[in-house]
Amino acid sequence: MFSLKNSQEKLDVWREDYNGFRPHSSLGDMSPNEYIEKNENTPDFLVMTGT
C-alpha cells in the first residue's frame, strides 16, 4: 500500500543517493556533496556558471 510516509522514505533514500553518491558530469564527476565540501571555502563558490 502506498502512503505519504512510505513515499517520503523512498524520496529520502533517492535524495541521499543523488546528492551523496552519484557523480554529476557538470560537477567534474563529483557528487553534489563532494563538490560543496571541496568548494565551500573558495571565493567563487556562489558564482553561477553556465547561464
mmCIF file of the N, C-alpha and C atoms, coordinates in Angstrom:
data_MODEL
# 
_entry.id   MODEL 
# 
loop_
_atom_site.group_PDB 
_atom_site.id 
_atom_site.type_symbol 
_atom_site.label_atom_id 
_atom_site.label_alt_id 
_atom_site.label_comp_id 
_atom_site.label_asym_id 
_atom_site.label_entity_id 
_atom_site.label_seq_id 
_atom_site.pdbx_PDB_ins_code 
_atom_site.Cartn_x 
_atom_site.Cartn_y 
_atom_site.Cartn_z 
_atom_site.occupancy 
_atom_site.B_iso_or_equiv 
_atom_site.pdbx_formal_charge 
_atom_site.auth_seq_id 
_atom_site.auth_comp_id 
_atom_site.auth_asym_id 
_atom_site.auth_atom_id 
_atom_site.pdbx_PDB_model_num 
ATOM 1   N N  . MET A 1 1  ? 0.841  -1.189 0.000   1.00 0.00 ? 1  MET A N  1 
ATOM 2   C CA . MET A 1 1  ? 0.000  0.000  0.000   1.00 0.00 ? 1  MET A CA 1 
ATOM 3   C C  . MET A 1 1  ? 0.878  1.242  0.000   1.00 0.00 ? 1  MET A C  1 
ATOM 4   N N  . PHE A 1 2  ? 0.464  2.246  -0.710  1.00 0.00 ? 2  PHE A N  1 
ATOM 5   C CA . PHE A 1 2  ? 1.193  3.497  -0.780  1.00 0.00 ? 2  PHE A CA 1 
ATOM 6   C C  . PHE A 1 2  ? 0.668  4.462  0.282   1.00 0.00 ? 2  PHE A C  1 
ATOM 7   N N  . SER A 1 3  ? 1.583  5.112  0.940   1.00 0.00 ? 3  SER A N  1 
ATOM 8   C CA . SER A 1 3  ? 1.204  6.106  1.927   1.00 0.00 ? 3  SER A CA 1 
ATOM 9   C C  . SER A 1 3  ? 2.162  7.280  1.817   1.00 0.00 ? 3  SER A C  1 
ATOM 10  N N  . LEU A 1 4  ? 1.816  8.377  2.427   1.00 0.00 ? 4  LEU A N  1 
ATOM 11  C CA . LEU A 1 4  ? 2.686  9.541  2.427   1.00 0.00 ? 4  LEU A CA 1 
ATOM 12  C C  . LEU A 1 4  ? 4.009  9.217  3.113   1.00 0.00 ? 4  LEU A C  1 
ATOM 13  N N  . LYS A 1 5  ? 3.963  8.487  4.211   1.00 0.00 ? 5  LYS A N  1 
ATOM 14  C CA . LYS A 1 5  ? 5.181  8.113  4.927   1.00 0.00 ? 5  LYS A CA 1 
ATOM 15  C C  . LYS A 1 5  ? 6.076  7.236  4.050   1.00 0.00 ? 5  LYS A C  1 
ATOM 16  N N  . ASN A 1 6  ? 5.489  6.257  3.383   1.00 0.00 ? 6  ASN A N  1 
ATOM 17  C CA . ASN A 1 6  ? 6.248  5.371  2.502   1.00 0.00 ? 6  ASN A CA 1 
ATOM 18  C C  . ASN A 1 6  ? 6.875  6.154  1.359   1.00 0.00 ? 6  ASN A C  1 
ATOM 19  N N  . SER A 1 7  ? 6.115  7.057  0.770   1.00 0.00 ? 7  SER A N  1 
ATOM 20  C CA . SER A 1 7  ? 6.631  7.885  -0.325  1.00 0.00 ? 7  SER A CA 1 
ATOM 21  C C  . SER A 1 7  ? 7.777  8.765  0.152   1.00 0.00 ? 7  SER A C  1 
ATOM 22  N N  . GLN A 1 8  ? 7.649  9.366  1.322   1.00 0.00 ? 8  GLN A N  1 
ATOM 23  C CA . GLN A 1 8  ? 8.702  10.225 1.860   1.00 0.00 ? 8  GLN A CA 1 
ATOM 24  C C  . GLN A 1 8  ? 9.975  9.432  2.124   1.00 0.00 ? 8  GLN A C  1 
ATOM 25  N N  . GLU A 1 9  ? 9.839  8.227  2.639   1.00 0.00 ? 9  GLU A N  1 
ATOM 26  C CA . GLU A 1 9  ? 11.009 7.379  2.880   1.00 0.00 ? 9  GLU A CA 1 
ATOM 27  C C  . GLU A 1 9  ? 11.740 7.057  1.575   1.00 0.00 ? 9  GLU A C  1 
ATOM 28  N N  . LYS A 1 10 ? 10.984 6.744  0.528   1.00 0.00 ? 10 LYS A N  1 
ATOM 29  C CA . LYS A 1 10 ? 11.589 6.444  -0.769  1.00 0.00 ? 10 LYS A CA 1 
ATOM 30  C C  . LYS A 1 10 ? 12.285 7.674  -1.354  1.00 0.00 ? 10 LYS A C  1 
ATOM 31  N N  . LEU A 1 11 ? 11.671 8.830  -1.223  1.00 0.00 ? 11 LEU A N  1 
ATOM 32  C CA . LEU A 1 11 ? 12.291 10.065 -1.709  1.00 0.00 ? 11 LEU A CA 1 
ATOM 33  C C  . LEU A 1 11 ? 13.551 10.407 -0.927  1.00 0.00 ? 11 LEU A C  1 
ATOM 34  N N  . ASP A 1 12 ? 13.541 10.186 0.368   1.00 0.00 ? 12 ASP A N  1 
ATOM 35  C CA . ASP A 1 12 ? 14.724 10.450 1.187   1.00 0.00 ? 12 ASP A CA 1 
ATOM 36  C C  . ASP A 1 12 ? 15.902 9.576  0.768   1.00 0.00 ? 12 ASP A C  1 
ATOM 37  N N  . VAL A 1 13 ? 15.637 8.303  0.478   1.00 0.00 ? 13 VAL A N  1 
ATOM 38  C CA . VAL A 1 13 ? 16.690 7.392  0.023   1.00 0.00 ? 13 VAL A CA 1 
ATOM 39  C C  . VAL A 1 13 ? 17.222 7.852  -1.332  1.00 0.00 ? 13 VAL A C  1 
ATOM 40  N N  . TRP A 1 14 ? 16.321 8.218  -2.242  1.00 0.00 ? 14 TRP A N  1 
ATOM 41  C CA . TRP A 1 14 ? 16.736 8.683  -3.567  1.00 0.00 ? 14 TRP A CA 1 
ATOM 42  C C  . TRP A 1 14 ? 17.578 9.956  -3.458  1.00 0.00 ? 14 TRP A C  1 
ATOM 43  N N  . ARG A 1 15 ? 17.134 10.913 -2.643  1.00 0.00 ? 15 ARG A N  1 
ATOM 44  C CA . ARG A 1 15 ? 17.853 12.183 -2.495  1.00 0.00 ? 15 ARG A CA 1 
ATOM 45  C C  . ARG A 1 15 ? 19.237 11.957 -1.900  1.00 0.00 ? 15 ARG A C  1 
ATOM 46  N N  . GLU A 1 16 ? 19.357 11.072 -0.938  1.00 0.00 ? 16 GLU A N  1 
ATOM 47  C CA . GLU A 1 16 ? 20.658 10.771 -0.343  1.00 0.00 ? 16 GLU A CA 1 
ATOM 48  C C  . GLU A 1 16 ? 21.601 10.179 -1.392  1.00 0.00 ? 16 GLU A C  1 
ATOM 49  N N  . ASP A 1 17 ? 21.083 9.270  -2.208  1.00 0.00 ? 17 ASP A N  1 
ATOM 50  C CA . ASP A 1 17 ? 21.899 8.679  -3.265  1.00 0.00 ? 17 ASP A CA 1 
ATOM 51  C C  . ASP A 1 17 ? 22.288 9.734  -4.300  1.00 0.00 ? 17 ASP A C  1 
ATOM 52  N N  . TYR A 1 18 ? 21.326 10.521 -4.738  1.00 0.00 ? 18 TYR A N  1 
ATOM 53  C CA . TYR A 1 18 ? 21.562 11.518 -5.783  1.00 0.00 ? 18 TYR A CA 1 
ATOM 54  C C  . TYR A 1 18 ? 22.586 12.561 -5.341  1.00 0.00 ? 18 TYR A C  1 
ATOM 55  N N  . ASN A 1 19 ? 22.477 13.058 -4.138  1.00 0.00 ? 19 ASN A N  1 
ATOM 56  C CA . ASN A 1 19 ? 23.372 14.113 -3.665  1.00 0.00 ? 19 ASN A CA 1 
ATOM 57  C C  . ASN A 1 19 ? 24.656 13.597 -3.040  1.00 0.00 ? 19 ASN A C  1 
ATOM 58  N N  . GLY A 1 20 ? 24.651 12.374 -2.558  1.00 0.00 ? 20 GLY A N  1 
ATOM 59  C CA . GLY A 1 20 ? 25.796 11.895 -1.823  1.00 0.00 ? 20 GLY A CA 1 
ATOM 60  C C  . GLY A 1 20 ? 26.714 10.955 -2.562  1.00 0.00 ? 20 GLY A C  1 
ATOM 61  N N  . PHE A 1 21 ? 26.197 10.268 -3.568  1.00 0.00 ? 21 PHE A N  1 
ATOM 62  C CA . PHE A 1 21 ? 26.990 9.210  -4.174  1.00 0.00 ? 21 PHE A CA 1 
ATOM 63  C C  . PHE A 1 21 ? 27.088 9.276  -5.690  1.00 0.00 ? 21 PHE A C  1 
ATOM 64  N N  . ARG A 1 22 ? 26.062 9.771  -6.359  1.00 0.00 ? 22 ARG A N  1 
ATOM 65  C CA . ARG A 1 22 ? 26.052 9.754  -7.822  1.00 0.00 ? 22 ARG A CA 1 
ATOM 66  C C  . ARG A 1 22 ? 26.904 10.880 -8.390  1.00 0.00 ? 22 ARG A C  1 
ATOM 67  N N  . PRO A 1 23 ? 27.868 10.555 -9.240  1.00 0.00 ? 23 PRO A N  1 
ATOM 68  C CA . PRO A 1 23 ? 28.684 11.608 -9.856  1.00 0.00 ? 23 PRO A CA 1 
ATOM 69  C C  . PRO A 1 23 ? 27.873 12.387 -10.889 1.00 0.00 ? 23 PRO A C  1 
ATOM 70  N N  . HIS A 1 24 ? 28.139 13.672 -10.972 1.00 0.00 ? 24 HIS A N  1 
ATOM 71  C CA . HIS A 1 24 ? 27.479 14.548 -11.933 1.00 0.00 ? 24 HIS A CA 1 
ATOM 72  C C  . HIS A 1 24 ? 28.555 15.133 -12.844 1.00 0.00 ? 24 HIS A C  1 
ATOM 73  N N  . SER A 1 25 ? 28.391 14.950 -14.143 1.00 0.00 ? 25 SER A N  1 
ATOM 74  C CA . SER A 1 25 ? 29.415 15.423 -15.085 1.00 0.00 ? 25 SER A CA 1 
ATOM 75  C C  . SER A 1 25 ? 29.581 16.937 -15.005 1.00 0.00 ? 25 SER A C  1 
ATOM 76  N N  . SER A 1 26 ? 28.511 17.659 -14.724 1.00 0.00 ? 26 SER A N  1 
ATOM 77  C CA . SER A 1 26 ? 28.606 19.122 -14.639 1.00 0.00 ? 26 SER A CA 1 
ATOM 78  C C  . SER A 1 26 ? 29.386 19.572 -13.410 1.00 0.00 ? 26 SER A C  1 
ATOM 79  N N  . LEU A 1 27 ? 29.632 18.665 -12.469 1.00 0.00 ? 27 LEU A N  1 
ATOM 80  C CA . LEU A 1 27 ? 30.404 18.986 -11.258 1.00 0.00 ? 27 LEU A CA 1 
ATOM 81  C C  . LEU A 1 27 ? 31.759 18.292 -11.276 1.00 0.00 ? 27 LEU A C  1 
ATOM 82  N N  . GLY A 1 28 ? 32.258 17.993 -12.465 1.00 0.00 ? 28 GLY A N  1 
ATOM 83  C CA . GLY A 1 28 ? 33.558 17.333 -12.570 1.00 0.00 ? 28 GLY A CA 1 
ATOM 84  C C  . GLY A 1 28 ? 33.522 15.908 -12.076 1.00 0.00 ? 28 GLY A C  1 
ATOM 85  N N  . ASP A 1 29 ? 32.410 15.229 -12.307 1.00 0.00 ? 29 ASP A N  1 
ATOM 86  C CA . ASP A 1 29 ? 32.198 13.840 -11.881 1.00 0.00 ? 29 ASP A CA 1 
ATOM 87  C C  . ASP A 1 29 ? 32.283 13.654 -10.375 1.00 0.00 ? 29 ASP A C  1 
ATOM 88  N N  . MET A 1 30 ? 31.885 14.680 -9.637  1.00 0.00 ? 30 MET A N  1 
ATOM 89  C CA . MET A 1 30 ? 31.758 14.582 -8.181  1.00 0.00 ? 30 MET A CA 1 
ATOM 90  C C  . MET A 1 30 ? 30.273 14.580 -7.839  1.00 0.00 ? 30 MET A C  1 
ATOM 91  N N  . SER A 1 31 ? 29.955 14.058 -6.668  1.00 0.00 ? 31 SER A N  1 
ATOM 92  C CA . SER A 1 31 ? 28.580 14.176 -6.188  1.00 0.00 ? 31 SER A CA 1 
ATOM 93  C C  . SER A 1 31 ? 28.376 15.619 -5.719  1.00 0.00 ? 31 SER A C  1 
ATOM 94  N N  . PRO A 1 32 ? 27.133 16.089 -5.638  1.00 0.00 ? 32 PRO A N  1 
ATOM 95  C CA . PRO A 1 32 ? 26.914 17.438 -5.126  1.00 0.00 ? 32 PRO A CA 1 
ATOM 96  C C  . PRO A 1 32 ? 27.524 17.653 -3.737  1.00 0.00 ? 32 PRO A C  1 
ATOM 97  N N  . ASN A 1 33 ? 27.431 16.661 -2.871  1.00 0.00 ? 33 ASN A N  1 
ATOM 98  C CA . ASN A 1 33 ? 28.015 16.815 -1.535  1.00 0.00 ? 33 ASN A CA 1 
ATOM 99  C C  . ASN A 1 33 ? 29.533 16.953 -1.606  1.00 0.00 ? 33 ASN A C  1 
ATOM 100 N N  . GLU A 1 34 ? 30.184 16.159 -2.459  1.00 0.00 ? 34 GLU A N  1 
ATOM 101 C CA . GLU A 1 34 ? 31.639 16.269 -2.623  1.00 0.00 ? 34 GLU A CA 1 
ATOM 102 C C  . GLU A 1 34 ? 32.018 17.637 -3.170  1.00 0.00 ? 34 GLU A C  1 
ATOM 103 N N  . TYR A 1 35 ? 31.249 18.114 -4.140  1.00 0.00 ? 35 TYR A N  1 
ATOM 104 C CA . TYR A 1 35 ? 31.517 19.417 -4.745  1.00 0.00 ? 35 TYR A CA 1 
ATOM 105 C C  . TYR A 1 35 ? 31.428 20.531 -3.703  1.00 0.00 ? 35 TYR A C  1 
ATOM 106 N N  . ILE A 1 36 ? 30.389 20.490 -2.887  1.00 0.00 ? 36 ILE A N  1 
ATOM 107 C CA . ILE A 1 36 ? 30.217 21.505 -1.844  1.00 0.00 ? 36 ILE A CA 1 
ATOM 108 C C  . ILE A 1 36 ? 31.375 21.456 -0.857  1.00 0.00 ? 36 ILE A C  1 
ATOM 109 N N  . GLU A 1 37 ? 31.735 20.263 -0.405  1.00 0.00 ? 37 GLU A N  1 
ATOM 110 C CA . GLU A 1 37 ? 32.846 20.133 0.552   1.00 0.00 ? 37 GLU A CA 1 
ATOM 111 C C  . GLU A 1 37 ? 34.147 20.678 -0.025  1.00 0.00 ? 37 GLU A C  1 
ATOM 112 N N  . LYS A 1 38 ? 34.391 20.415 -1.295  1.00 0.00 ? 38 LYS A N  1 
ATOM 113 C CA . LYS A 1 38 ? 35.637 20.841 -1.919  1.00 0.00 ? 38 LYS A CA 1 
ATOM 114 C C  . LYS A 1 38 ? 35.665 22.349 -2.178  1.00 0.00 ? 38 LYS A C  1 
ATOM 115 N N  . ASN A 1 39 ? 34.520 22.946 -2.475  1.00 0.00 ? 39 ASN A N  1 
ATOM 116 C CA . ASN A 1 39 ? 34.488 24.325 -2.944  1.00 0.00 ? 39 ASN A CA 1 
ATOM 117 C C  . ASN A 1 39 ? 33.864 25.338 -1.989  1.00 0.00 ? 39 ASN A C  1 
ATOM 118 N N  . GLU A 1 40 ? 33.412 24.917 -0.837  1.00 0.00 ? 40 GLU A N  1 
ATOM 119 C CA . GLU A 1 40 ? 32.676 25.858 0.004   1.00 0.00 ? 40 GLU A CA 1 
ATOM 120 C C  . GLU A 1 40 ? 33.532 26.995 0.547   1.00 0.00 ? 40 GLU A C  1 
ATOM 121 N N  . ASN A 1 41 ? 34.830 26.852 0.574   1.00 0.00 ? 41 ASN A N  1 
ATOM 122 C CA . ASN A 1 41 ? 35.689 27.912 1.096   1.00 0.00 ? 41 ASN A CA 1 
ATOM 123 C C  . ASN A 1 41 ? 36.406 28.698 0.010   1.00 0.00 ? 41 ASN A C  1 
ATOM 124 N N  . THR A 1 42 ? 35.974 28.539 -1.241  1.00 0.00 ? 42 THR A N  1 
ATOM 125 C CA . THR A 1 42 ? 36.610 29.281 -2.318  1.00 0.00 ? 42 THR A CA 1 
ATOM 126 C C  . THR A 1 42 ? 35.813 30.551 -2.608  1.00 0.00 ? 42 THR A C  1 
ATOM 127 N N  . PRO A 1 43 ? 36.465 31.610 -3.074  1.00 0.00 ? 43 PRO A N  1 
ATOM 128 C CA . PRO A 1 43 ? 35.770 32.864 -3.324  1.00 0.00 ? 43 PRO A CA 1 
ATOM 129 C C  . PRO A 1 43 ? 34.676 32.766 -4.388  1.00 0.00 ? 43 PRO A C  1 
ATOM 130 N N  . ASP A 1 44 ? 34.848 31.862 -5.346  1.00 0.00 ? 44 ASP A N  1 
ATOM 131 C CA . ASP A 1 44 ? 33.875 31.761 -6.432  1.00 0.00 ? 44 ASP A CA 1 
ATOM 132 C C  . ASP A 1 44 ? 32.760 30.766 -6.164  1.00 0.00 ? 44 ASP A C  1 
ATOM 133 N N  . PHE A 1 45 ? 32.647 30.289 -4.948  1.00 0.00 ? 45 PHE A N  1 
ATOM 134 C CA . PHE A 1 45 ? 31.697 29.225 -4.651  1.00 0.00 ? 45 PHE A CA 1 
ATOM 135 C C  . PHE A 1 45 ? 30.260 29.611 -5.021  1.00 0.00 ? 45 PHE A C  1 
ATOM 136 N N  . LEU A 1 46 ? 29.869 30.835 -4.783  1.00 0.00 ? 46 LEU A N  1 
ATOM 137 C CA . LEU A 1 46 ? 28.495 31.227 -5.033  1.00 0.00 ? 46 LEU A CA 1 
ATOM 138 C C  . LEU A 1 46 ? 28.266 31.805 -6.429  1.00 0.00 ? 46 LEU A C  1 
ATOM 139 N N  . VAL A 1 47 ? 29.280 31.806 -7.272  1.00 0.00 ? 47 VAL A N  1 
ATOM 140 C CA . VAL A 1 47 ? 29.136 32.306 -8.622  1.00 0.00 ? 47 VAL A CA 1 
ATOM 141 C C  . VAL A 1 47 ? 28.462 31.253 -9.488  1.00 0.00 ? 47 VAL A C  1 
ATOM 142 N N  . MET A 1 48 ? 27.375 31.641 -10.150 1.00 0.00 ? 48 MET A N  1 
ATOM 143 C CA . MET A 1 48 ? 26.671 30.709 -11.011 1.00 0.00 ? 48 MET A CA 1 
ATOM 144 C C  . MET A 1 48 ? 27.357 30.679 -12.373 1.00 0.00 ? 48 MET A C  1 
ATOM 145 N N  . THR A 1 49 ? 27.463 29.492 -12.941 1.00 0.00 ? 49 THR A N  1 
ATOM 146 C CA . THR A 1 49 ? 28.047 29.340 -14.260 1.00 0.00 ? 49 THR A CA 1 
ATOM 147 C C  . THR A 1 49 ? 27.056 28.662 -15.177 1.00 0.00 ? 49 THR A C  1 
ATOM 148 N N  . GLY A 1 50 ? 27.334 28.712 -16.448 1.00 0.00 ? 50 GLY A N  1 
ATOM 149 C CA . GLY A 1 50 ? 26.509 28.017 -17.420 1.00 0.00 ? 50 GLY A CA 1 
ATOM 150 C C  . GLY A 1 50 ? 25.204 28.701 -17.736 1.00 0.00 ? 50 GLY A C  1 
ATOM 151 N N  . THR A 1 51 ? 25.074 29.981 -17.412 1.00 0.00 ? 51 THR A N  1 
ATOM 152 C CA . THR A 1 51 ? 23.816 30.679 -17.716 1.00 0.00 ? 51 THR A CA 1 
ATOM 153 C C  . THR A 1 51 ? 24.009 31.652 -18.845 1.00 0.00 ? 51 THR A C  1 
# 
